[in-house]
Structures are given as structure tokens and as C-alpha cells.
Amino acid sequence: MVRELKEKYNHRCQICGLQLYKGNGEYYSEGHHLRPLGREHFGVDDEDNIIILCPNHHTEFDYGVIAIDPKTKRIIHVDPKNEFHDKNLVNKRNLKNDYLIYHLENVFVTR
């Protein structure tokens, strides 16, 4: 699922738009599960639960310093001075509100 989404969105980070070129004709990106997989969170490998990110934004999602507002679909960052705070996603997608809410309430650090 993640591989398909990376290709679909041309390996472009949905937060900053960065497309990391690996130098061999290929690009690199990472898929992040908004509701993480595994026993603690019981997330699913579903297209509506995955956002494509650069390594930096993937780390910020993992550490809970960035989220997506379920109502406005705008970026929330713990640092209101961050350049991406309150910006729109690069690629607007149908990310499921249940997953956005879960990430905001259970992973984002300022819940």
C-alpha cells in the first residue's frame, strides 16, 4: 500500500512538497500511518491512514510535533512559528477523519 501511494504522489512530501532525488533516476519518500500499526494503536494499512512524507516530516509525525487538523485539513505544528504551521497540505487527499483525530488526540504532544 505504501509503495503504491509513494508512486501515486511522485514521492513528494505532503507537508513541504520536497521530492528527494536519490541520484539513480529514483526518488525517496516515506509513508506514515496516522494511526500507527501495532498492538498499542491497532492502526490499519489503509490508504486513508497513510500520508507520504520526507524523512524530516516523518520524524516530526512520529514524535508528535506535527499533525493535521481534522476539520480544516491544515497543518498543526507545536511551534506556531514553524513555516508549515497553519498551511495547507501539498496534495489534498481524502485522509480519513478518524485517523486524523486519533493522531491528534493520541500522538500529537499538545493534546
Stockholm file with secondary structure:
# STOCKHOLM 1.0

chainA/1-111         MVRELKEKYNHRCQICGLQLYKGNGEYYSEGHHLRPLGREHFGVDDEDNIIILCPNHHTEFDYGVIAIDPKTKRIIHVDPKNEFHDKNLVNKRNLKNDYLIYHLENVFVTR
#=GR chainA/1-111 SS CHHHHHHHTTTBCTTTCCBEECSSSCEECEEEESSCSSTTTCCCCCGGGEEEECHHHHHHHHTTSEEECTTTCBEEESSTTSTTTTCBCSSCCCCCHHHHHHHHHHTSTTC
#=GC SS_cons         CHHHHHHHTTTBCTTTCCBEECSSSCEECEEEESSCSSTTTCCCCCGGGEEEECHHHHHHHHTTSEEECTTTCBEEESSTTSTTTTCBCSSCCCCCHHHHHHHHHHTSTTC
//
